[in-house]
């Protein structure tokens, strides 16, 4: 809205321009108004005064009065209702006292405005879980994840314990073993063998796991420090923080050859897992890495394979262009993989795995 002094100044400038020979419409366009606005302003006795009715919008008509807000505060802070949420207070006032003060949302607004909207009662107040730590891998042997699962034994209720270690960048299973029991010593054996097999002794590495007791034992953590491995853990009761390991176990348990009826012995379990690992690493085309095998990506052979696929798609498009409505399939290599990526870019910077 243009103030009255500004309107008067605009009118004077337009009148001056017209006195010097300018036409009304062009002069108004230069001033940023239309000719009809100029005519309306100059047709008023008080030259452009705002004649719209003034409405007091500071306080809505349906707002609670100070007395009503005070009555709500007194009820909420009374010994009888101090431990109850507004929903309970409103219905109890209706049932027990035949009294209506305000809606539940009005109770909340009053309490929030007075700084009293806190957790009421003896139960612990809900806490917002902190964001998981984020790691990014740009090459093999930078970020590993591991977990333990059960394999069915020869009888119902008997199990063998499978530990597998997955490289996040290449999706290769870099270490595994099946045991008759679950312990930190068994987990220590698996990580030591994997580090030796990959020839990364004392090289920086991030090893992520859930909060299982074998993976948080003091003896295992001490061994990880000796190997220059940084342990990382999921948030309590949040399985999605270890999504790569969970996805690996799902693949393991949904292959057609999975022994759903049980394995007759520990040796039989190890033999089956050996075959699965060989298939997974050397034959399985993984969708998360452009359908190359984890072994090919771990060794760096995926770039040449994907380049060849791109060329094949280009030749096919040149031969039959009418069958292609847009770009060909993306066969560019996945350059980096993130464990627990940030939900928003402002939350927390990425932690680079050394």
N, C-alpha and C positions, 0 to 999 in steps of 0.2 A: 504494500500500500504506500503510495506517494504522499508525503506530508504536505500540509497546506502551504508552507513557505516555498517548498520545491515546485508546487504547482504554479504558484504566483510567478516564480522566476521563469518557468517554461513559457507561460503565457506572455510575459514581457518580451522574451527573446523572439517568440513567433510574431508578435505585433511589430517589433522593430524590423524583422525581416520583411514583413508585408509592406511596411512603410517605405522600404527601400526597393520595392518592386517584386518581391518574391511572391509566388502563389501559395495558397494556404496548404494544399496537400503536400507538396514537396517540403515545405518548412516543417510541417508536423512530422514527416518521415525522418527528417534530420534530427528532430528532437526526440524521436523514439515513441511517438504516440500517433494515433490516427486523427483525422480531421473531426470525426464525430466526438472524440474525447475532448478536443479543444472547444467545440461548440457547447458541450455539456458543462465544461468548467466555466466558460465565460457567461453561460446563461444563468448561473447561480448568483444570488446577491452577495454571498460571502466568498465568491471566487474559489470554488473547489473545496469547500469544507466537506469533510466526510459525514454524510447524513445517515450512515448505517446505524441502526440502534446499538447502543452499547450494552453488552450482556456481561454480567459478572460470572466469569467462568472459573474463578479461583476455587469455589466450593460447589461441587455438584449438588443438585437438589436432593438426591437420594443418599447423601453422605451421612454418616452417624454424627450425632451431636457429641460434644465433649462429655456430657453427662452419660450418654450411652456407652462411649468408649471406657469411661471410668467404671461403669457397672460391669463391663466385660472383664476388665483387669481385676476387679475385686473378686469376681466369681472364680476366675482362673487361679488366683493366688490364695484362695481360701483353703484351709486344711482339707476340706472334703474333696476338692477337685484338683488340688495342686499336682497330683501324680497322674492325671488323666489327659489324653489328647483332646483337642477341640471337638472331634466327632463324638466322643463319649460324653463330653460336658453338655453339648447341645441336646442330645436325646435324653439325658438324665434330667435336665431342667424341664423338658416337656413332660416326661413321665411322672416325675416325683413332685415337681412344684407347679406344674401347669403354667410354665413361664417360658416365653420366647424373647430372647434378647436380640439376636441377630443370626445370620446364616453362619455356617461353618467357615466359609471363605472369609467372612468379615472377622471372625475370631482370629483366624490366621493373620490377616492384615494388621489387626490391632497389636497382636503379640509381636509380629515382626517389626512394626514401627517403634515399639517400645523396647526392642532388644531382648524380648523374652521368648522368642521362638527357638528354644533349645530342646534337647531331648528330655522327655519327662518320664519318670519312672526309674526303676532300679536296673533294668536291662541295659546292656552296653549300647551306646549309640553307634549307629552304622558308620563305618570308616571307609573312605575312598581308597581303593587299592592303588599303590604306586605303579607307575608304568614299568613294564619289564625292560631290562637292559637290552640294548640293540647292538648287534655286531654285524659287520659286513665282511664278506670274504670275496677277494678278487682273484684268488688262485687256490689250488689245492693245499691242504694241510695248514689252513689258517684257523678254521672254525670246525670243530667236531661236535656231534651230539651223540649221546648214548642212552640206553635204557635197558630194562630187563622185562621179559615177559615169560609166561608159562607155556610149556608144551605138554600136551596130555600124555600121561604115563600108561602103563599096561592095565591098570585098574582104575575104576572111578575114584576120584579124590586124590590120585597121585599125579605129580607133575615133575617135569624137569625145567630148569631155569636157563633161559637163553639170554645172553648179553650180546648186544651188537652195537658197534660204533660206526657212525655214518659221517662221511665228509660232506659238509653242507654245500660246498661249491660244486663238487663233481657228482654227488649222490653215491659215491662208491662206498661199499662196506669195507672199511679198512681194518676191522677187527671183530672177532666173534668167538664165542665158546659156549658150550652147554655144560651145566653142572647139575649135580644131584641136589644141591642146596644153594641158598642165597646168602652171600657174606661179602664183607669188604675185601677179604683176601682174594676171593675169586675175581672180583672186579679189578683188583690191582694187577692180577696176572694178565687180564685181557688188555688193559691199557699199556702195560709194559711191552707186550708182544706187538701191539699195533704200532707203537712208537719205533720199535726196532725194525719192524717190517717196512715202514715208510722212511727209515733213515733220517729221522728228525729229532734225534736225541738232543736235549737242551736247546732246541729251537723254540721260539715263542709260539704258543698254541692256546686257543680257547676251547675248553671242554665243557659243554652245557649238558645238564641233566635235570631230572625232576628232583623232588625232595625225598626220594627213597633213602632209607637208613643206610644201605650199603654204599651209596654214593656220597654220603656226608660224614662217613666215619673218619675219626681223627687220623688213623693210620693211612688211609687212602689219601686224604688231603696232604699229609706230609710227603707221601710219595709223589704226588703231583707237583709240589713245590720243588722237589729234587729234580724233576724232569722239566722244569721251567714251563709248566702248564698252569694256566689261569682257570680255576674252576668257576663255573657260572651255574646258577640254579633258577628254576622256575619259581614263580610266586606260589605260595601255598594254595592247594586245591584249584589250580588253574592249569589244566592239561594242554591248553592251546599254546602255552609258552614253549613247549617242546614238540611242536607240530611235525617237524621233519622225522623225528623218531617214531611218533605215532603213525604217520603215514607209511613208514617202512614196515612196521609191524602189521598194519592192515594189509599191505601187499603180501607179506609173508603168509598170513593166515587165510588169504582168499585165492591163492594159487590152486589150480586143480589138484595138485599132488599133495596138498596139506593133509597130514595124518589125523583127520578128525576123530578117528576111532582109537587113537592112542598109539604110542611107540612102545615096543616090547622091551627095550633096554636103553641104557644111556648111550651105548655105542651106536645103536640104531638111530637115536635122536641126533647124534653128532654127524652121522653119515647123511641123514636127510638134510640137515642144515647146510652141510658142505655142498650138496648139490644145489640147494636153493641159492646160496651165495654165488656160486659159479654162474648160475643162470642169470641172476640179478645183475652181476657186475659185467658180464661179457655177452649176454644175449638180449637182455631186456632193454628195449628202447624207451627211455624215460621221457615222459611228456614235459616235465619241468625244465629240461635241458635240450629242447628242440628234437626230441626223439633220437638221440644218440645214446650209446650205452655208457654207463658210468665209467667203465674202464677207458673208453675212448676219450671222454672228457678229462679224466684224471691224467692221462698221458699227453694231452694236448692235441690229439688227432681230430677233435671235433670240428676245428676250423676248416680243414681241408674237405671234410665230408660235407659240411654245410655249404661250402662254396660250390662243390660239385652239384649238390641238389639245386642250388639257385640257378646254375647254368642249365641244368636239365629242364627246369621250369620255364626258363626264358626261351629255350628252343621249342618247347611244346607250345608256348604262346605265339611264337612267330609262325609256326606251322598252321595253327588253327586260331587266329586272333578273334574270330567271332565267338569263341567259347569263353572269353575272358572279358569281364565287365569292368575290372579294376586292376589293382596291383596283384602280383603273384604272392604266394605265401611267403611270410617272413622267415627266412632261413639264416638270419644273422645270429652269431653266437651270443649267448647270455654272458655278459661281461662280469657281472657281480651278482651275488646272492646275499640277501639280508635275513638274518635271524631275528624274529620279532621286530619288524619294521615299525617306524614311528607312525602313530595314527594321524598326526598333523606335523607339519614341518617345524612349527614353533615350539613343540613340547620339549624336545631334547635333541641335541646334536648326536649324530651317529658316532659310535665308538668304533674306530678302525681296529681290526685285528692285526697285530703286528706280523 
